[in-house]
Structure formats: structure tokens, C-alpha cells
Amino acid sequence: MHGRREADVLTPILKVNKKTPIYEQLYHYLRTEIEAGRLSEGFHLPSKRKFAAHLKISQGTVEAAYSQLLAEGYIYSLEKRGYYVCRMEEGTLLHHSAKKAAPSIVIPIQDDHRFVLSTGRVDTDHFPFAAWAKLMREVLSMESDSLLRPLDPQGDASLRTGIVRYLHDFRGIEAAPEQIILGAGSEYLLSLITQLLPRENLYAIEDPGYRKTEHILHANGIRTVPVPLNQTGMDVDALEASGADVAHVTPSHHFPLGIVTPVGQRQRLLSWAARADRYIIEDDYDSEFRFSGKPIPALQSLDAQERVIYLNTFAKTLAPSLRISYMVLPAHLLKKYRETLLFYSCTIPSFEQRTLALFLARGYFERHLHRMRKIYKSRRDAFMEGLRNSWDKINFSGADSGPHLLLTVKNGMSEGELIRTAAEKSVQLTPLSSYYTNGCTFSPTVVAGYSGYHSEELRKAARLLRAAWFDT
């Protein structure tokens, strides 16, 4: 055991203005110290009071970090004595010399583009940190004992109840908390679905579409078939001809084309599923960000035959790092899930789940969405305004829902030339062709995500694109 035990010998550098919460920074610091062997077996960690006073942070923040380390088995507690470092197996210790010599570590290339207009970015500057931190402290003070107990495999009951209420009020979905399955990311939930449905099923994926879905399905040993889209979404005639048993669709806001599937087409999809033992996986990944027209109910809300499995995530609405997603299972699939897959533990820590449950129940989530819709809409408008002088040579599409849009540019350049010349002006875009499986024939088009930059920055990016495409 170490002789050191005073708080002043542990002084991590915690950045208050950093996007990562303070408790998470402290947790990562202590975990790294333990894994590197600098805090060895039996080391007595500073008390929460002393550590908090030394670092000028709240005791609740220290407790949150300790609770996560305790849950993951890095430390243990003794009543009235404090927290101690657990024994680490020799193979798990990340000694400094070993880390330096490791030949397999690949250092990612630093992107030097001034503007990376990626669809994967979300705004975190406006995340309600004060409210979230307040709820975290409340959860720690009121529910600290229960946070360490085993979770329901489907997730925290209060969070599932809050999600059901939200889905009823804003997506038109009638569901019971028992039908909700929580998981750390849509990838995990999609993997569960492949285990619920027959393994020999053929899955139809949208072409163009989110290519990661195809990779996840293939990694689970699932066969896929790309199905083209028409002006209203997945082509149902082509879907019927494909022989698929399952269709993965994004009807509320297709990625990346931005198509919103109308009710008539949705009914055709449901009829396709009802005619045989088929299913539709409805990925509702960013339906909350609709800037014009009336809200569109989810496809699942029209399903009377229990054919739709509904997927959604808080990655786009709050932050990707939360890793909180959920699905709504039809009643008969819920029965099968409980019979065959209930051995899986919930993959989200109870601390985050309880905090999010309060965030929903107290109305913070609804207010945050309302605010972000206005912010994203203003950013979209700023980006488009920055290209105003070139509107006669650019067609915009997918702009009614966010947070990305398509630019079809009519200046004689190929799609590759559009990407290259934009990059020369330090603006990174994505070619639309990269989302197709079977190739495509259309005018040169690029995809621009605008959620990660403020309005004035987007105006600058637009000016750079004008210079790249029209001032040569």
C-alpha cells in the first residue's frame, strides 16, 4: 500500500470550460493513474471532502467520479475508512515504457481544414450544463445507494416511463414502458434486433443511406440488399422485388437526401410488411429537428399489425458521448426478448439514466429541443445566405429538416472537383456519391452539415465555397 494519502499529492488539471464534464475528467485521470500503475493496489484515495476542497470542486463531482470507478472495479470502499485502489492484473497495467514501445498504436491524422462541414457534428456549446449538473447532484444525494445496485436489463424504469411520455406527446406513439429497451448506442440495439429476428432474414437498406448500418448488419452475420429510393422514400416496388424480410428505413428524415416519406408511402410500407412475416426498422435518428410544416407522426404510430421496431437516440438532440439510445419493441417481440435475451445487462450506467429521467420529467429536454431548433434554423439560414450571390447556380435540398443539407452545384465541375476545390479553401465536404452502394447518376452534389459552427463561421465557410466554385 502507498504511504501517500493526502489530497495535495493528487492534482489533476481539470478544465472548467472544457466540453467534457468535470466528474468525467476526474474519473479518466484516476483511471489512467491506476492503469499505469502510478496508483497501486491498496492506495488510499483522498476523502471526498478533502479532494473537493483541494481541487475547488463540489463533493458531488468527486463522488460521481468515485462511483464510476467503483462500478467498473478500479476501486473498492471500506465503511467509515474510504476508497482504496483494487489490485490490477499484470497484463492490464499500462506501464509508461510499454506504451511508448507499442508498435500497433495508430496516431490519428490531425484534420487541418478550417471548416469540417460534417453530418456527424452536433452543437454542444448550448448544452444545458448548469441544469444537467444540478440534476446529477440531486441524483447522487438522493439515490446514491440505488445507483450501485444491478439495473433492470431493459434500463431504468423512470427513464423508460419518461421516454414513453415523450413519444406519446411528440411522436404520436402509444407504447408502454415495458416495450422500451435502452442501450448504449443504436449499434448495440440493432445487434439485439438481429438476434430477435431469424438469422437468415434478408435486410433491405436504403440506397443511398447511412453506410454504417450496412457494416453493423454484416458484422452480425446478416445479409443485406440495397434498395433504391424515389421522391418519397424507399421504392416499395423495388423492395418487394428484392425478396427482403426486413427493411431499415428513415422515413421522417432520410439520410442523406432529407426526404420526408408521406403518409401514403408509409401505408404502402406497412402493407408490404403485413403481407408476410416481415418487419420494418424505423430509425428516427433526428426527427426532432424539423423547421417547416407540421410535425409528422412516426411510422410506428400508424402500425396496427406490430410490424415496426422503432429506434431513436439522444445522440443528435443532446450529445453523442451520452451513448443513450432506445427502441420500442412490438408486444410479441418483447415476449421473445424476455424469453431469449434478458440475460444481457443494460449497457448504460444508472447514473446517466437517472439524470436523463429527471431531465425529461422536469421539462428541460423539451425546452432544449425548442432552443436548438431555433439555433439550427438560424445557422442553416446563415449558411444559405452566405451563398446568396450564387443561388442561380446552386440547388438546395433537404433544408426543411436538419442538421444538414445538399448542394447541387451547376458550374461545370465534377463532384470530385467540387470537393477538391473546397478543400483547397479549407472547407471539407462529403460527396453525395459516397452514400450509394450501386453507384448513381445525378448532377454533382455535396453534403454539408452546419450544426457544428456558429452563424458567422458558416457565412465565412460559404464565402470560401463561393470563391472555390465561382471565382476561378
Secondary structure, 3 states (H helix, E strand, C coil): CCCCCCHHHCCCCCCCCCCCCHHHHHHHHHHHHHHCCCCCCCCECCCHHHHHHHHCCCHHHHHHHHHHHHHCCCEEEECCCEEEECCCCHHHCCCHHHHHHCCCCCCCCCCCCCEECCCCCCCCCCCCHHHHHHHHHHHHHHHCCHHHCCCCCCCCHHHHHHHHHHHHHHHCCCCCHHHEEEECCHHHHHHHHHHHCCCCCEEEEEECCCHHHHHHHHHCCCEEEEEEEECCEECHHHHHHHCCCEEEECCCCCCCCCCCCCHHHHHHHHHHHHCCCCEEEEECCCCCCECCCCCCCCHHHHCCCCCEEEEEECCCCCCHHHCCEEEECCHHHHHHHHHHCCCCCCCCCHHHHHHHHHHHHCCHHHHHHHHHHHHHHHHHHHHHHHCHHHHHHEEEECCCECCEEEEEECCCCCHHHHHHHHHHCCEECEEHHHHCCCCCCCCCEEEEECCCCCHHHHHHHHHHHHHHHHCC
